[in-house]
Amino acid sequence: MGGRHGISLDLALFLTVIVIYVLTKLTSIPTGSTVLGFGLLSWHSIYYFAGHIVHEHIDRLRKPLKIALPIAAIVWCCLVPFWRRDNSIIGNVAGKLFNHHIMVSGMTIAFSFLVAFCGIAFSICIVLILQKLCKCRIINELGRYTLEIYILQGLFFNIFPIPVTWLAILVNVGMGTVFPYLIAKLFATGKGRALLFGRK
């Protein structure tokens, strides 16, 4: 939405976030990107606007996405073993290929985005497959509260120390889904939902 001679609200928000983030970097104010969260907001805004663009042009992108999604899902399966949150593996590789730190940083950032977008494609493929195999009410119900689950899930990760990796993953996924869902249901109506999650 926007005026006849103005820019859209989404674009204005995006530009504002980028400008503030750049200013925090140029002025070397660590609280600008940590406490205030502009660094994380800038990073996540990329995915938001990518989704926004896809949503706005879904009719034209529907056919290309049918080809791109499975390919991206396969690429994710190949790349994810080399992904680390601190980019240690790809950082070492980039360090051997390039001498300049800007090139190394650029490669690690590009790799992080590539893995993330391919991971999104993988998730979409799984959902589409599940929809064709069965009509699961649980998945449909959880789908109504994905925003709330995404916002709250981090609060319930690693609450209990579990030494077995695969078991820790299952427990974290379970707790990071069930408890946020229950909280979302508790605030499903009324002003609480709008205040906490930005929904009406």
Phi and psi restraints in degrees (value plus and minus 20) as a CYANA .aco file:
   2 GLY   PHI     157.6   197.6
   2 GLY   PSI     147.9   187.9
   3 GLY   PHI     -94.0   -54.0
   3 GLY   PSI     150.4   190.4
   4 ARG   PHI     -83.4   -43.4
   4 ARG   PSI     -55.6   -15.6
   5 HIS   PHI    -131.5   -91.5
   5 HIS   PSI      -7.9    32.1
   6 GLY   PHI    -132.0   -92.0
   6 GLY   PSI    -197.7  -157.7
   7 ILE   PHI    -118.9   -78.9
   7 ILE   PSI     142.9   182.9
   8 SER   PHI     -90.3   -50.3
   8 SER   PSI     139.0   179.0
   9 LEU   PHI     -83.1   -43.1
   9 LEU   PSI     -59.1   -19.1
  10 ASP   PHI     -81.6   -41.6
  10 ASP   PSI     -65.9   -25.9
  11 LEU   PHI     -85.6   -45.6
  11 LEU   PSI     -59.7   -19.7
  12 ALA   PHI     -82.0   -42.0
  12 ALA   PSI     -62.5   -22.5
  13 LEU   PHI     -84.1   -44.1
  13 LEU   PSI     -64.0   -24.0
  14 PHE   PHI     -81.0   -41.0
  14 PHE   PSI     -68.3   -28.3
  15 LEU   PHI     -83.9   -43.9
  15 LEU   PSI     -57.3   -17.3
  16 THR   PHI     -83.3   -43.3
  16 THR   PSI     -65.0   -25.0
  17 VAL   PHI     -81.9   -41.9
  17 VAL   PSI     -65.2   -25.2
  18 ILE   PHI     -84.1   -44.1
  18 ILE   PSI     -63.9   -23.9
  19 VAL   PHI     -81.9   -41.9
  19 VAL   PSI     -65.7   -25.7
  20 ILE   PHI     -83.9   -43.9
  20 ILE   PSI     -61.4   -21.4
  21 TYR   PHI     -83.5   -43.5
  21 TYR   PSI     -63.9   -23.9
  22 VAL   PHI     -82.9   -42.9
  22 VAL   PSI     -61.0   -21.0
  23 LEU   PHI     -82.5   -42.5
  23 LEU   PSI     -58.9   -18.9
  24 THR   PHI     -86.1   -46.1
  24 THR   PSI     -52.4   -12.4
  25 LYS   PHI     -93.6   -53.6
  25 LYS   PSI     -62.3   -22.3
  26 LEU   PHI     -89.1   -49.1
  26 LEU   PSI     -52.8   -12.8
  27 THR   PHI    -113.6   -73.6
  27 THR   PSI     -20.5    19.5
  28 SER   PHI      35.9    75.9
  28 SER   PSI      25.4    65.4
  29 ILE   PHI    -121.8   -81.8
  29 ILE   PSI      81.7   121.7
  30 PRO   PHI     -82.9   -42.9
  30 PRO   PSI     -52.0   -12.0
  31 THR   PHI     -88.8   -48.8
  31 THR   PSI     -38.6     1.4
  32 GLY   PHI     -85.1   -45.1
  32 GLY   PSI     -54.9   -14.9
  33 SER   PHI    -123.4   -83.4
  33 SER   PSI     -32.9     7.1
  34 THR   PHI    -124.5   -84.5
  34 THR   PSI     -89.2   -49.2
  35 VAL   PHI     -84.1   -44.1
  35 VAL   PSI     -66.1   -26.1
  36 LEU   PHI     -99.1   -59.1
  36 LEU   PSI     -34.6     5.4
  37 GLY   PHI      57.2    97.2
  37 GLY   PSI      -2.8    37.2
  38 PHE   PHI     -88.5   -48.5
  38 PHE   PSI     -52.9   -12.9
  39 GLY   PHI     -82.6   -42.6
  39 GLY   PSI     -68.4   -28.4
  40 LEU   PHI     -87.2   -47.2
  40 LEU   PSI     -59.4   -19.4
  41 LEU   PHI     -83.2   -43.2
  41 LEU   PSI     -61.6   -21.6
  42 SER   PHI     -83.3   -43.3
  42 SER   PSI     -61.0   -21.0
  43 TRP   PHI     -84.9   -44.9
  43 TRP   PSI     -67.4   -27.4
  44 HIS   PHI     -90.9   -50.9
  44 HIS   PSI     -46.6    -6.6
  45 SER   PHI     -83.1   -43.1
  45 SER   PSI     -46.6    -6.6
  46 ILE   PHI     -80.1   -40.1
  46 ILE   PSI     -64.5   -24.5
  47 TYR   PHI     -90.8   -50.8
  47 TYR   PSI     -55.9   -15.9
  48 TYR   PHI     -81.7   -41.7
  48 TYR   PSI     -68.7   -28.7
  49 PHE   PHI     -93.0   -53.0
  49 PHE   PSI     -48.4    -8.4
  50 ALA   PHI     -83.5   -43.5
  50 ALA   PSI     -65.5   -25.5
  51 GLY   PHI     -84.1   -44.1
  51 GLY   PSI     -57.5   -17.5
  52 HIS   PHI     -83.5   -43.5
  52 HIS   PSI     -62.5   -22.5
  53 ILE   PHI     -85.4   -45.4
  53 ILE   PSI     -64.0   -24.0
  54 VAL   PHI     -80.7   -40.7
  54 VAL   PSI     -63.2   -23.2
  55 HIS   PHI     -82.9   -42.9
  55 HIS   PSI     -60.8   -20.8
  56 GLU   PHI     -89.6   -49.6
  56 GLU   PSI     -48.3    -8.3
  57 HIS   PHI    -141.2  -101.2
  57 HIS   PSI      10.5    50.5
  58 ILE   PHI     -80.9   -40.9
  58 ILE   PSI     -54.0   -14.0
  59 ASP   PHI     -83.9   -43.9
  59 ASP   PSI     -60.8   -20.8
  60 ARG   PHI     -98.7   -58.7
  60 ARG   PSI     -44.9    -4.9
  61 LEU   PHI    -114.4   -74.4
  61 LEU   PSI     -27.0    13.0
  62 ARG   PHI     -78.4   -38.4
  62 ARG   PSI     -68.5   -28.5
  63 LYS   PHI     -87.9   -47.9
  63 LYS   PSI     -68.4   -28.4
  64 PRO   PHI     -79.1   -39.1
  64 PRO   PSI     -54.8   -14.8
  65 LEU   PHI     -87.5   -47.5
  65 LEU   PSI     -50.4   -10.4
  66 LYS   PHI     -81.5   -41.5
  66 LYS   PSI     -50.0   -10.0
  67 ILE   PHI    -108.8   -68.8
  67 ILE   PSI     -62.3   -22.3
  68 ALA   PHI     -89.8   -49.8
  68 ALA   PSI     -58.0   -18.0
  69 LEU   PHI     -81.7   -41.7
  69 LEU   PSI     -70.5   -30.5
  70 PRO   PHI     -82.2   -42.2
  70 PRO   PSI     -58.2   -18.2
  71 ILE   PHI     -83.9   -43.9
  71 ILE   PSI     -65.3   -25.3
  72 ALA   PHI     -83.8   -43.8
  72 ALA   PSI     -56.4   -16.4
  73 ALA   PHI     -83.8   -43.8
  73 ALA   PSI     -60.3   -20.3
  74 ILE   PHI     -86.7   -46.7
  74 ILE   PSI     -61.4   -21.4
  75 VAL   PHI     -80.2   -40.2
  75 VAL   PSI     -60.9   -20.9
  76 TRP   PHI     -80.9   -40.9
  76 TRP   PSI     -63.1   -23.1
  77 CYS   PHI     -80.8   -40.8
  77 CYS   PSI     -51.9   -11.9
  78 CYS   PHI     -99.7   -59.7
  78 CYS   PSI     -52.7   -12.7
  79 LEU   PHI    -111.5   -71.5
  79 LEU   PSI     -50.6   -10.6
  80 VAL   PHI     -81.3   -41.3
  80 VAL   PSI     -48.6    -8.6
  81 PRO   PHI     -82.9   -42.9
  81 PRO   PSI     -41.0    -1.0
  82 PHE   PHI    -117.6   -77.6
  82 PHE   PSI     -19.9    20.1
  83 TRP   PHI    -107.1   -67.1
  83 TRP   PSI     115.9   155.9
  84 ARG   PHI    -155.2  -115.2
  84 ARG   PSI     129.9   169.9
  85 ARG   PHI     -80.4   -40.4
  85 ARG   PSI     -53.3   -13.3
  86 ASP   PHI    -111.6   -71.6
  86 ASP   PSI     -14.7    25.3
  87 ASN   PHI      36.9    76.9
  87 ASN   PSI      12.0    52.0
  88 SER   PHI     -85.6   -45.6
  88 SER   PSI     -61.7   -21.7
  89 ILE   PHI     -90.0   -50.0
  89 ILE   PSI     -74.8   -34.8
  90 ILE   PHI     -86.5   -46.5
  90 ILE   PSI     -48.9    -8.9
  91 GLY   PHI     -85.4   -45.4
  91 GLY   PSI     -59.5   -19.5
  92 ASN   PHI     -85.8   -45.8
  92 ASN   PSI     -60.9   -20.9
  93 VAL   PHI     -83.9   -43.9
  93 VAL   PSI     -65.8   -25.8
  94 ALA   PHI     -83.9   -43.9
  94 ALA   PSI     -55.6   -15.6
  95 GLY   PHI     -84.4   -44.4
  95 GLY   PSI     -50.4   -10.4
  96 LYS   PHI     -99.5   -59.5
  96 LYS   PSI     -46.3    -6.3
  97 LEU   PHI    -106.9   -66.9
  97 LEU   PSI     -53.2   -13.2
  98 PHE   PHI    -146.7  -106.7
  98 PHE   PSI     128.8   168.8
  99 ASN   PHI    -116.1   -76.1
  99 ASN   PSI     -44.3    -4.3
 100 HIS   PHI    -109.7   -69.7
 100 HIS   PSI     115.6   155.6
 101 HIS   PHI     -86.2   -46.2
 101 HIS   PSI     -47.4    -7.4
 102 ILE   PHI     -86.0   -46.0
 102 ILE   PSI     -61.3   -21.3
 103 MET   PHI     -85.9   -45.9
 103 MET   PSI     -59.8   -19.8
 104 VAL   PHI     -83.8   -43.8
 104 VAL   PSI     -66.3   -26.3
 105 SER   PHI     -83.3   -43.3
 105 SER   PSI     -62.0   -22.0
 106 GLY   PHI     -81.6   -41.6
 106 GLY   PSI     -60.5   -20.5
 107 MET   PHI     -87.7   -47.7
 107 MET   PSI     -61.1   -21.1
 108 THR   PHI     -87.6   -47.6
 108 THR   PSI     -59.4   -19.4
 109 ILE   PHI     -86.2   -46.2
 109 ILE   PSI     -64.2   -24.2
 110 ALA   PHI     -81.6   -41.6
 110 ALA   PSI     -60.0   -20.0
 111 PHE   PHI     -85.0   -45.0
 111 PHE   PSI     -60.5   -20.5
 112 SER   PHI     -82.4   -42.4
 112 SER   PSI     -64.7   -24.7
 113 PHE   PHI     -85.7   -45.7
 113 PHE   PSI     -60.4   -20.4
 114 LEU   PHI     -81.8   -41.8
 114 LEU   PSI     -66.4   -26.4
 115 VAL   PHI     -83.6   -43.6
 115 VAL   PSI     -60.6   -20.6
 116 ALA   PHI     -84.7   -44.7
 116 ALA   PSI     -68.6   -28.6
 117 PHE   PHI     -87.3   -47.3
 117 PHE   PSI     -57.4   -17.4
 118 CYS   PHI     -88.0   -48.0
 118 CYS   PSI     -53.7   -13.7
 119 GLY   PHI     -86.0   -46.0
 119 GLY   PSI     -57.7   -17.7
 120 ILE   PHI     -82.6   -42.6
 120 ILE   PSI     -62.4   -22.4
 121 ALA   PHI     -82.1   -42.1
 121 ALA   PSI     -61.1   -21.1
 122 PHE   PHI     -81.2   -41.2
 122 PHE   PSI     -63.8   -23.8
 123 SER   PHI     -83.0   -43.0
 123 SER   PSI     -61.6   -21.6
 124 ILE   PHI     -82.5   -42.5
 124 ILE   PSI     -61.4   -21.4
 125 CYS   PHI     -82.4   -42.4
 125 CYS   PSI     -61.7   -21.7
 126 ILE   PHI     -82.5   -42.5
 126 ILE   PSI     -64.3   -24.3
 127 VAL   PHI     -82.3   -42.3
 127 VAL   PSI     -63.6   -23.6
 128 LEU   PHI     -83.7   -43.7
 128 LEU   PSI     -58.8   -18.8
 129 ILE   PHI     -85.6   -45.6
 129 ILE   PSI     -63.3   -23.3
 130 LEU   PHI     -83.8   -43.8
 130 LEU   PSI     -57.2   -17.2
 131 GLN   PHI     -83.8   -43.8
 131 GLN   PSI     -55.2   -15.2
 132 LYS   PHI     -96.9   -56.9
 132 LYS   PSI     -53.8   -13.8
 133 LEU   PHI     -96.1   -56.1
 133 LEU   PSI     -60.1   -20.1
 134 CYS   PHI    -178.0  -138.0
 134 CYS   PSI     131.8   171.8
 135 LYS   PHI    -116.3   -76.3
 135 LYS   PSI      74.8   114.8
 136 CYS   PHI    -114.4   -74.4
 136 CYS   PSI      99.1   139.1
 137 ARG   PHI     -86.0   -46.0
 137 ARG   PSI     -52.1   -12.1
 138 ILE   PHI     -84.2   -44.2
 138 ILE   PSI     -65.0   -25.0
 139 ILE   PHI     -83.5   -43.5
 139 ILE   PSI     -62.7   -22.7
 140 ASN   PHI     -82.7   -42.7
 140 ASN   PSI     -58.4   -18.4
 141 GLU   PHI     -88.2   -48.2
 141 GLU   PSI     -64.6   -24.6
 142 LEU   PHI     -84.1   -44.1
 142 LEU   PSI     -52.2   -12.2
 143 GLY   PHI     -83.3   -43.3
 143 GLY   PSI     -41.2    -1.2
 144 ARG   PHI     -95.4   -55.4
 144 ARG   PSI     -34.8     5.2
 145 TYR   PHI    -148.6  -108.6
 145 TYR   PSI       9.4    49.4
 146 THR   PHI     -83.8   -43.8
 146 THR   PSI     -56.3   -16.3
 147 LEU   PHI     -82.6   -42.6
 147 LEU   PSI     -67.5   -27.5
 148 GLU   PHI     -84.1   -44.1
 148 GLU   PSI     -61.2   -21.2
 149 ILE   PHI     -83.4   -43.4
 149 ILE   PSI     -62.4   -22.4
 150 TYR   PHI     -83.7   -43.7
 150 TYR   PSI     -60.6   -20.6
 151 ILE   PHI     -88.0   -48.0
 151 ILE   PSI     -60.0   -20.0
 152 LEU   PHI    -115.3   -75.3
 152 LEU   PSI     -36.1     3.9
 153 GLN   PHI     -81.2   -41.2
 153 GLN   PSI     -53.2   -13.2
 154 GLY   PHI     -81.5   -41.5
 154 GLY   PSI     -43.8    -3.8
 155 LEU   PHI     -90.9   -50.9
 155 LEU   PSI     -38.4     1.6
 156 PHE   PHI    -133.5   -93.5
 156 PHE   PSI     -11.0    29.0
 157 PHE   PHI    -104.5   -64.5
 157 PHE   PSI     120.9   160.9
 158 ASN   PHI      37.3    77.3
 158 ASN   PSI      14.0    54.0
 159 ILE   PHI     -89.6   -49.6
 159 ILE   PSI     -59.7   -19.7
 160 PHE   PHI    -130.7   -90.7
 160 PHE   PSI     108.6   148.6
 161 PRO   PHI     -90.6   -50.6
 161 PRO   PSI      97.7   137.7
 162 ILE   PHI    -142.8  -102.8
 162 ILE   PSI      95.5   135.5
 163 PRO   PHI     -91.4   -51.4
 163 PRO   PSI     -45.5    -5.5
 164 VAL   PHI    -103.0   -63.0
 164 VAL   PSI     100.3   140.3
 165 THR   PHI     -80.9   -40.9
 165 THR   PSI     -70.9   -30.9
 166 TRP   PHI     -85.4   -45.4
 166 TRP   PSI     -54.5   -14.5
 167 LEU   PHI     -91.0   -51.0
 167 LEU   PSI     -58.5   -18.5
 168 ALA   PHI     -82.0   -42.0
 168 ALA   PSI     -59.3   -19.3
 169 ILE   PHI     -83.4   -43.4
 169 ILE   PSI     -65.9   -25.9
 170 LEU   PHI     -82.6   -42.6
 170 LEU   PSI     -63.4   -23.4
 171 VAL   PHI     -85.9   -45.9
 171 VAL   PSI     -63.5   -23.5
 172 ASN   PHI     -84.1   -44.1
 172 ASN   PSI     -62.1   -22.1
 173 VAL   PHI     -83.8   -43.8
 173 VAL   PSI     -62.6   -22.6
 174 GLY   PHI     -83.8   -43.8
 174 GLY   PSI     -70.0   -30.0
 175 MET   PHI     -89.2   -49.2
 175 MET   PSI     -55.1   -15.1
 176 GLY   PHI     -95.1   -55.1
 176 GLY   PSI     -25.4    14.6
 177 THR   PHI    -129.2   -89.2
 177 THR   PSI     -68.2   -28.2
 178 VAL   PHI     -87.0   -47.0
 178 VAL   PSI     -72.1   -32.1
 179 PHE   PHI     -86.4   -46.4
 179 PHE   PSI     -64.4   -24.4
 180 PRO   PHI     -80.6   -40.6
 180 PRO   PSI     -55.6   -15.6
 181 TYR   PHI     -83.8   -43.8
 181 TYR   PSI     -63.5   -23.5
 182 LEU   PHI     -83.9   -43.9
 182 LEU   PSI     -59.7   -19.7
 183 ILE   PHI     -86.1   -46.1
 183 ILE   PSI     -61.3   -21.3
 184 ALA   PHI     -82.8   -42.8
 184 ALA   PSI     -59.8   -19.8
 185 LYS   PHI     -85.1   -45.1
 185 LYS   PSI     -55.9   -15.9
 186 LEU   PHI     -83.6   -43.6
 186 LEU   PSI     -55.8   -15.8
 187 PHE   PHI    -127.6   -87.6
 187 PHE   PSI      10.0    50.0
 188 ALA   PHI     -86.5   -46.5
 188 ALA   PSI     -46.2    -6.2
 189 THR   PHI    -149.9  -109.9
 189 THR   PSI     142.6   182.6
 190 GLY   PHI      70.0   110.0
 190 GLY   PSI    -192.5  -152.5
 191 LYS   PHI     -94.3   -54.3
 191 LYS   PSI     -40.8    -0.8
 192 GLY   PHI     -80.0   -40.0
 192 GLY   PSI     -60.8   -20.8
 193 ARG   PHI     -86.8   -46.8
 193 ARG   PSI     -61.9   -21.9
 194 ALA   PHI     -84.7   -44.7
 194 ALA   PSI     -58.5   -18.5
 195 LEU   PHI     -91.1   -51.1
 195 LEU   PSI     -62.5   -22.5
 196 LEU   PHI    -104.1   -64.1
 196 LEU   PSI     -57.2   -17.2
 197 PHE   PHI    -142.3  -102.3
 197 PHE   PSI     -18.9    21.1
 198 GLY   PHI      52.5    92.5
 198 GLY   PSI       0.8    40.8
 199 ARG   PHI    -129.7   -89.7
 199 ARG   PSI     133.1   173.1
